[in-house]
């Protein structure tokens, strides 16, 4: 065919074939101008990114839909059958099967309207809606109300699973799709397998707040579904031609592969005539009947296995746990799903597939020339190389603004959430001592005698201080994934062990081990983040990372309160459950960390070669240390002689004192103000401020600090706000005013923390010095933890006036030292234009 083929396609026959075919030169089959090995590399990375973006979240939502659909049997076993009289006649069978009537009728209409309503909009609405219905099922009082909720649940869940299969199959070729569907299924079955165990834990809340155990199953699982539905609004994937997380060239390759495989990469219009024509295809009905026959046993197991086990003589506890084990065993078979080769497809389906035409009237317009200009790059990196060795051909040094924005957005999504999730549990496991104390640990272990509680609190920081720098120095040697996954498993195991100590001396040992394993974690995260961004971008990212962490960490008191309600269950006190459950969650988190935690830019495996070179080039232009230098003891000693590094660490030390004090003692202070144990835990949590306003103040400050390329003034301003809050908390007479002071303390601390970390990493060059400054800055802050736990003595309960006096002087010294370092840089002559290798904070004085 010549190149004069029409650019507009003719009508598409009902069979799905096309009459418009472009020549080999016109189609981007091999991506004109690119070497074949480069196309293969980009394809591999594009598929990996699509897998990461599609399968985890869709799999988790699918798991929640399965749990919310099939937890009826668990709830009945836990007492719902008796409370709602479901054993009379066929009531339970009616409640069970009524779900499937709207589910069957609404699946097809939902899929037909999926593109018109938008994937993100529709699936988010469905998840939040069925989560709300699930939550409401915890409050029904008659079996008829339960039946109504089941009808609504079927209506809202109807379009969800078909949409997931539709979306996943649109991204991959036919021989790739079964493996992805198997992964989606495995996630659902594996997570669903734990639902029975989780349901058993929730039934232990029976009678709490006047709510039955089976009601807690619906309430908590419904709330979790709503939370994931909200998360889906930000992160749900859509169809390939509509996606925003791949680059243009990656999207083109994905669409082209699908087009060559089956010829339907660009959607056709959905009409009533087409739908009727498709429904007249007998093969569709055969596939449906086959799937119906395979799902019937699994539904029966979900609904009735717990009842069968109860009838066999097993207790409620044993039957629920055995159901969980059975489901997890079934998930293993998913890994053996065979690869679907083209030989497995019926010959009638293998029609001739034309090459992928990019038409002007397609949903997404792309041409073969649109990705040939800025892609040809050559990278020659030796062991001792810098980014100066990254060769970029003439004419390709400039990057498209859309490409730059999309790459940075993808970096933010890929780096910040997983690091924040990991650090939030480090915070929870570090500061939950105060919540356990308020929940009864003080009485059981005799912690009010002398300084026992202060000793237990501060012993953590001794190894934490000494091991941060060595941990950062060996980070590259062991590898980011290996090292961080190991320390997470280690401290999670220690945290779990803390739930079984019976003497305060053993608790001291556990806290020391906790400090050993957590020591290198936070410095490593700050080190990693600072290597990915320019200096005027890093504070905003550190602020997002920090806020996500404290948002989850701020829920620690609320989680601790819920866990303390298990008091007496399993012959364990409520405070012990805090350590046991949070330790188990941390251990499980290590697996997620190993799979998804990012490494350094030069070691990453989730960006294309072009994107990696773009990231390294912009970092090198900003500060000249995109690629790592070798770490030696001589370099470490040289860096340690830089007085400014110690200055940043001291500022962070002084700034950390109020936050450590509040993290340890806010529940205790509130309890001393007259609040009950329940109220003190809830008022200390994020869900009920004082942590709430910190999100706004920290992000606003980070935005303007990056915008004006300035740090010290914002640090001083936040410290003054903290000083006002401390004054109110220490000396005000009214409890409400003292509590408001906690709001100001949080606002000041949360704003200054990312600012100081950004200030320190902005003013150093080379990876070796960056590893030293992040570790030293954070390790010095751990001295603040030791000081905080010693100045807030148990003998000063409940107002802790000496401790508050100490913090009052602390923040004054913090402001003074910040001003000293700023003008000390001027005195030493370290003023450079922004973008050069000098004092970042002084760029306003010498703008380019």
N, C-alpha and C positions, 0 to 999 in steps of 0.2 A: 504494500500500500504506500502511496506517495504521501508527502507532507501536506497535501492540500485537503486532507480529510476534514470534514466539517467539525467545528468546535462544539457544536450543540448536539447532544444525543438525540436519537430518535426515540420514539416511545418504547418503553420497556415491556416486553411480553410478559404474560403471567407466569411463565416458567422461570423468570429471573434472569434470562440472558440479555445481552445488549447487542445492538447492531453497530455501535460506534467503536471503532478500533483505531488506536494510534500506532504509529510506527515505532520501532525500537528506539529511534533517536528521540522521539517526542516523550515517550513514557519514562518515568523515573525508575525503571526497573532496577538498574544498577546505579542510579543516581549519577547522572552524567558528570564526568570530570573527577570523580572520586575513585581511588583505588578500591578494588573489591574487598581487600582485607579491612579497610576502614569502614566500608559499608557494613560488613559483618560485625565489626566491633560496635558500631552505633546501634545496629539491630539488637545485638545481645544486651546492651545497656538499656535500650528502650523497653525491651520485654521485661528486664529485671525491675525497672522502675514501675512498669505497669503492674507487675505482680505485687510489688510492695504496696502500691497505692490501692489496688482493687481488693486483693484477697483478705488481708487481715481485718479491715473494718467491715466488709460485706460478710465475712465469715462470722464475726462477732455478732452482728445484727441478726444474721440467720440463726445463730445459737440462741439468742434471746427470744426470737420468735418461736423456736422449738420449745424452749423452757416455758414461756408464757402460755403456750398451747397445751402442753402435756403435763403441767404441774398439778392438774386437777386430782390425779390419783394420789399424789403425795399429800396434798391438802386433806383429802378424804381420810387417808390413813392417820393423819395427825389430829383428827377430831372434827373435821368439817362435816363428815357424814352424819355424826350424831347431832351436832348443833343445828344443822339444817334439815334433819330428817330425810336424808337422801336414800336411806335403806327401804323406804316405803315404795312398793310397786316398782315401776321402771324409772323413777325420778333420776337416778344417777346416769342411766343410759341416755335419757332424754337430754340432760344437761351436757353430756359428753358429745352426742352426735349433732345437736342443734347448731353447733359451731360450724359444721361443714356445709350447711345449706347456703348461707351467704358466701362462704368461702368458694364454693363451686361456681355460683352464679356470677360473681364479681371478678374473677381472675382475668378472664378475657377482656372485658371492658377496661379494666385497669391498665393492662398492657397496651391496648390500642391508644389510650390517651397519654401514655408515658412521655412521649416526645413533646406533645402539645403542652402538657403541664410543666414539663421540666423534671429531669431525674432527681435533682437535689430537692426541689420544692415538694414533689410528690412523696418520695420515700421518707423525707424528714417528717412530713405531715402524718404519714401512716405510722411511723415508729412512735412518735409522741402520742398519737391518738390511742393506739392499742396499749401503750404503756400506762396511759391515764385510766383506761378501762380496767387493766390488770390491777392497778392500785385500788380502784374503786371496789373490786371484788373482795378486798379485805374488809369491807364495811357492810356487806350485804347481810340481811337478817332473815331472809326467806329464800327458799329454793327457786322461786319464780324470779326474784331479782337476780339471782345467780344465772339463771337461764337467759335473761335479757342481756346480761354482761357478756355471756358466751356468744350470743348472736352478734353483738357489736364487735367482739374480738375477732370473730370470723370475717366480718365485713372489712375491718381495717387491715387484717393480715392477708386478705385474699390476694391483693396485687403485689405483695412484697417478694415472695420467693420466685414467682415467674419473672419479675423484673430483674432480680439478681442473675438468674440464668440467662435472660435476654442480654443483659449488659456484658456479662463475662464472655459469652459466645461471640459477641460482636468485635472483640478485641483480638482474637486468636484465629489461626488457621485450624482446619478441621482436625489435623493430627495432633494439635496441641491442647485442644479444649478439654478432653477428658481428664487430663492431669490437673488442670486448674479447677474443674468442677469437683474432682476428688478432694483437692485441698480445701475448697469451700465447704464441702460436706464434712471432712475430718474435723475442721475447726468447730463446726456446729455440734457434731456428735461428741467430740472430746470435752468441750466446755459444758455441753448438756449433760455429760456423764457426771460432772461434779455438782449438777443441780440438786441431785438427791442428797448429797452430803451437805450442801449449802442449805437445803430445805431443813435438814435435821438440825443444823445449828440454829436456824431461825425459829424452829419450834421450841427451842430452849428458852425463848423469850415469852413463853406462854404465861399469861397473867400480867405481864408488864404493861403498865399504863391501862390496865383493864382490857387488853386486847388478847384474843386467843392466839395460840401458836400458829394455827393454820392461816389466820388473818395476816400474821407477820410475813408469811411466805409471799402472799400476793402483794402486800404493801411494799416490801423492800425490793422485790424483783421488778415491780412496776416502776418504782423510782429509778432503778438502775437503767431500765429501758428508756425512760424519758431522758435521762442524762446522755445516753448514747445517741438518742435521736437528735438532741441539740448538737452533739459533736458531729453528727452526720451532716448538718447544715454547712459546716466549715470544711469538711474533708471528704464527703462522698464523691466518688468518681462518676463520670457520665459517659456518653458514647465517644468513640475515638475521635470523630470529626469535630466534636464539641469540647474536647478536653483542653485544659489550661495548664497542665503540669508537665507536658512534654514540649520540647522545642519543635519548631516548624519542621525541621528535617526528620526528627524522630516520629512525629505524627504522620508525615508523608510516607515513611517507610512502613509504619504499622498499617496504614490504609492500603498501600500498594501490595503488601503481602496478602491481606485479606482479599483484595480484588483479584489477584492472580489465583488464589485458592478457590474462590467460589463466586466471584463477580458481583458482590453486593456490599461493597465498602461504603458507598454513598446511598443513603436511604431513599426509597421511593415513597410516593404519596400513599397514604392509607385511605381507601375508599370502601364503601359498603359492598360494592361489586367484587372487589378483590377479596375481602374477608369471606364472602359467601363462596367464592371460587376456591379459596384455600380450604374452607370447611368441607368442601365436597371431595377433597383428596382423602381416600380411604386410609392411606398410610398414616396420616396424622392421628386418626382414631385408634389405629392399632398400637402406635407408640403410647398413646394415653392409657389404653387398657393394660399394656405391659407394665407401665409405671404404677398403675393402680394396684395391680396384683402384687408388686414388690413392696409397696408401702403399707398394705394392710397388716402384715405381721408386726411391723415396727410400731404402728399406732396401737395395736392391741397390747404390745409389750409396755408401751409408755403408760397406758391407762390402767392396766390390770396386773402388772407384775408385782407391784407392792402388795396388792390384795391377795394374790396367789401365795406369796411368801408368808404373809400373815396367817393364811389358812393352813400353811404347812407347819405352823408352830413357831415361826420366828417372831421375835419381839419387833416392836415398831422401829427401834434403833437399827437392829440387824437388817430388817427388810429394806429400809431406806439406803443403808450403806451398800447392800448387795446389789440393789438396782444401779447405783453409781458405778460399781465395778463392771457390771454386765455391759453398760453403755460404753465405757472406755475400751473394753475389749473389742467391741464391734468397730470402734474407730480404727483399730490397727489394720483391719482388712482394707481400708481405703488406700493405704500406701501401696498396695499391690495391684492397683488398677492398671490394666494393660494399656500400652500406648496404642492409640487408634491409628493404624496405618491406612493409606489410601486404598490398599487392597481390601480392607474391611468394609469399604463403602460400596453400595450397589452400583454397577456400571451405568445404570440409567441416570444416576445423579452426576456422573463425571462428564458433563458436557464441556465443550471447548470454552475456556474462560478467556476473554479478551484482556489485553493489558489495561492498567489502571488509567482512565482518562480524567484529567483535571479540567473540569468544564467551568466556564464562567458562571453558570447558574447553579453550581454545586453549593452545598451548605458551607464548605470551607474552600476558598480559592487558593490554589498553590500551583506554582509552575516549576519546571525542572531547573530553571535558572535561579530560582529564589534561594537555593541553598548550595550554590557552587562557588560563591565569591569569597566568603570569609571562613572557609572550612579548611583550606590547605595549609597545614602547619606541620612543623617538624620539631620534635623535642629530643634534645641530646643531653641527657643528664648523667653525669658521672657521680662518683661517691662524694667528691668535694665540690660539686657544682653549686652555683647559685642560679637564680632565675635568669641571669644574663645569658645563660647557655640555652635558654628556650628560644629557638629560632622561629620567627614568624615572617612569612614571606611578605614581600613588599605589597602594599595595598590591603593587607588584612589586619593591620594593627588596630583599626577602629572596629568596635562591636556595635551591632544594632541595638538601639535602646530597648526594644521589645525583648530581644535575646537577653540583655543584661538584667532587665527587671524580672523576667521569668526565671532566670538562673538563681538570682538572689532570693526570690520567693520560694523556690524549691529548696534552697539551702536552709532557709528559716524553718520550713516544715520538716525537713529531714533531720535537722540538728537539735533545735530547741525543745520540742515536746518530749523526746525520749530522754534527753539529759535532765530536763526538769522533773520528769517522772521519777528517774532514778534518785536525784538529789532530794526530792520531797520525802522519800522514805528514809534517806539518811537523816534528814531533819527530824522526822517522826520518831525514829529509833533513838535519836540522841536526846530529845527533849521530853519524851513521854514519862520521864521519871517523876515530874511534878504531878502529872495526872494520876499516876499509880499511887503516889503519896496521898493525894486527896481521896483516892478510892479505897484506902484502908491499909496500904502497905506500911505506913508509919507505925500502926498499932501491932501488926503481925510480926514485924522485924525489929521493933523497939528503936525506931530511928529518931525519936525525940530526945534520947539520952545524949547529952553533951553535943558534940559536933558530928555525930554519925552521918546525918543527911548531907552536910556540907562536904565531908570526906568522900562519900560515895559520888557526889556530884562532880567534884573537882578532880578526882583521880583519873577520870576519863581524859582530861586535857594534858596530862603529863606525857604519855606516849603519843598523843595526838600532835603535840608540839614538836617532839623530836623526830618523828618519822615522816613528816610531810615533805621535807626537802628530798630525802633519799627516795621516797616513793615517786616523786616527779622526775627525778633523774633517771630512774630505770623504766619509765613509762614506754619509751620507744624500744628499749631492749626487749621487754617481754611482749610488747604489742598492746594497744589500747583495749581491744576486746578481751584478750586473755587476762590481763591484769585487773581490769575493773570488774569483770564477771567473777573472778576469784574473790576479790575483797567483799563483793556484795554477798556471795554465798557465805563467806566466813562470818561477817558481822550479823547476818540474818540468823545463823546458827547460834551465835552468842546471845542474840536478843531472845530467841526461843528458850534458851537455857535459863535466862533470867526468870522465867515464869515458874521455875521449879526449885529456886533457892529457898532455904529455910533459916539461914543465918545471915546477918548483915555483912559478915566478912566475905562470904561467897559472892554477895552482890558487888562488893568492892572489886573482887577479881574479875567478874564479868564486865564491869564498867571499864576496867583497865584494858581488857581484851577488845572491847568495843572501840576504844580509842585507837588501839593498834591498827585495826582493820579499816576504820573509817578515815584514818589520817591522810592518806594520799588521794582520797576520792574527790573532794571539792576542789583542791588545787588543780587536779588533772582536768576537771570539767572547765574551769576558767581558762586554763592553758589551751585546751582544744578550741574553745569558742574564739579566743583572741587571735588564733592563727588563721581563721577563715575570713575575717572582715578587715576593712580599712579602719584607721583609728577613729574617724568621725562617725563610724557606723557601730562601733563595738559597745558603747554604753547602752544604746537602745536594745541591743540583743541581750546583753547581760541583765538589763532590767526585765525584759520579757522572761528570760530564764529564771530570774530570781522571783518574779511575781508568780509564775506558774508553780514554782516550788513552794513558796510560802502559802499560796492558795490551797494546795493539797496539804501542806504541812500544818496550815492553820485549822484544818479539819481534825487534827490529831485529838484535841480535847473532846470533840463531839464523838469521834470514833471510840475514844477511850470510855466515854460515858455509855455508849451502846454495849461495848464489850463488858463493862463492869456490871451490866444487868445480868450477865451469865453467872453472877456470884452464887456459888454453891453447886453449880452444874459440874458433873464429872469430879466432884470433891475438890474443886479448885476455887479459890477466892476470886472475886471480880478483878482485882488488880493483876492477878496472875494471867488471866485470860488476855489482858491487854498485851503483855509481852509475848505470849504464845501465838496469838493470831497475827500480830504485826510481824513477828519473826518469820512465820510461815509465808506470809505475803512477800516479804523481802527476798526470801530464798527463791520463790517462783519468779520474782522480777529478774533474777540473774539470767534466766533463760532468755527472756525478752531482750535484755541488755546485750547478750552475746550475739543475738541475731541482727540487731538493728542499730547498735550504738555506732556513731560515726568515728572515723579516725582522723588523722591529719590530712590536709588538702593533698599533699603529694602522695599519700597512701590510699586515698579513697577509691572505692569501687562502685560508686553509685552515680557518678557523673560521666558524661562522654569526654573524650580526649579534648575536644574543643572547649567544653565548659571548664575542665580542669586547668587548661592553659590560660583561659580567661581569668579564673580565680587567682592563679599564681602570678599572672602578669600584673593585675591591679594591686595585689599586695606588695609586689616588688616595687612598683611605682610609688606606693605610699610610704614604705619604710625600708625596703631593700632586704627583707629576710623571709621571702616566701618559702625557700627551701632550707632545711635544717643544716646547721653546722654541727660538727662533732663535739660531744660533751666530754671534757676532760677535767681532772681535779684542778689543774692550773687555771682553767677558765672559771670554774666555780669559785675558787678562792679570789680570783680577780674581781668577779661580779660582787662577791660579798664585801669587798672593800669600798663599794660605791655607797656613800652615806645616804643618797636619796632613797635607795631601796629600803633601808632601815626606817627612813622617815615615813614612807608610805605604809609600812607595816605597823609603825607606832600609831599612825592616824587610824588605821583600821582596828587596831587593838582598842583604842579609846572609844571608837564609834561602836564597837561590838558589845561593850559592857551593858548598855541599857537593853539591847535586844536579848542577850543571854539572860539577864536578870528577869526580864519579862517572860521569856520562854520557860524558865524554871519555876518562877514564883507567881505568875499572874493568877493561876487558879487558887493558889494559897492566899494571895492578897485579897482576892474577891471573897474567899471563904471567911477571911478575917474581918472583912467589911460587913459580915452578917448574912451573906448569901448562903444558901444550902449547898451541899455537895453537887447536886444536880445543876442548880443555877450557876454555880461558879465554873463548872466545866463547859456549860453551854455559852456563857457570856465570854469565856476565853477563846472560843472557837471562831473560825473565820466566818462561818455562816451567820453569826451574830456579831457585828463589828465590835472590837476596834480594828480588826485587820482590813475591813472593807475599803475605807477611804485611801489606803496605801496604794491601791491599784491605780487610781486616778493621779494622785500626786507624784508617784514614782515615774509613770509613763510621761506625764507632762514635763517633768524635770529632765528626764532622759532625752526627750525630743529636742528641747531647747539647748541642752548641753552639747548634743551632737551638732545641732544646727549652727550654733555659734562657736563650736570647737573650743569649748571652755569647760573647766572642771572645778577648780578650787572655790570659786564664788558660790557655786551650787552646793558644794560640800559644806561650806560655812553656813549657808542659809538653812540647810536641813538640820545641822547641829543646833542652831539657835531654836528652831521649832521643837526639837527634842528637849532642850533645856527648859522651855516653857512648860512642856508636858510633865517633866520631872518635878518641877516646882509645884504644879497643881496636885500631882499624885502624892507628893511627900507632905505637903503642909495644909492642903485644903481640909476643911472640917466636914463638908457634905460628901457623902459617898458618891453621889452622881457626878460631882465635880472631879473627884479623884479618878473615877472611871473615865471621864472625858479626857483627863490627862493622859490615860493610856492610849487614847486615839492619837494624840499629838506625838507621843513617844514613838508609836509605830510609824506614823507618817514621816517623821524625821529620820528614823533608822532605816526604813526601807528605801528612802531616797538617797541616803548617803552611801549605803553599802555598794550598789553597782557603780556609783560615781567614783569611789575610792579605788575599786578594782580596775575600772577603766582608766583612771588617772595613772595607776602604776604600770599597766601593760602598754599604755600609749607612749610612755617615755623610755622604753627600752627597745633595743634592736638585737636580733639574733634569737634563735630558738633556745640556745643554752641559757641566755640571760633571762628569757621569758619564763623558762621552767624554774629558775631560781627565784625570780621576783614574785611569781604567783604563789609558790610554796612558802616563801618567807613571809609575805604579807599575810597570808591566811594563818600560818603557824603562830605568828605573833598575836593574831586575834584570839587564838586559843588561850593565851595568857589572860585575856579578858574574861574568858569563861572561868578560869581558876579564881581570879579576883572576885568575880560576881558571886560565885558559890561560897566564898569565904566571908565576904562583907555582909551577905544576907544570911545571918546566923539564925538557927532555930530559936535561940534564946530571945531574939528580937521580935518574934511573932506576936501580934499580927501586922504591925505597921512598918516594921523594918526601917525605922528612922535613921540609924547610922548608915545603912546601905544606901538610902536615898541621898543622904548628905554627901557620901562618897561620889555617887554618880553626878551630883550637881557640880562638883569640882572637876570631874572627869570631862564633861562636855566643854567646860570652859578651856581646859588644856587642849582639847581637840581643835577648837577654833584657832587657838593661838598657834599650834603647831602647823596647821594648814596654811595660815598666813606666812609663817616663817619659811616653809618650804617654797612657797610661791615666790617670795621676794628673795629667798636664797638662790633660786635659779637665776634671777636677774643679776644678783651680785656676782655670781660665778660666770656670767656671760654666756649662759646656755640658751640664748634666744636665737631661734631659727624660724624661717618661714615655715608655714604649715606644709607638710609633705616632706620636709627634710628630716634629718635624724636628730632632732633636738627636743626641747621642752614643749610638749604639745600645748600646754595650758596658755602659753604666751603668744600664740599665733595671732591673737587679736591685735597685739601691739605692732606686728609686722606683717600685715596681710600681703598676699601675693599681688 
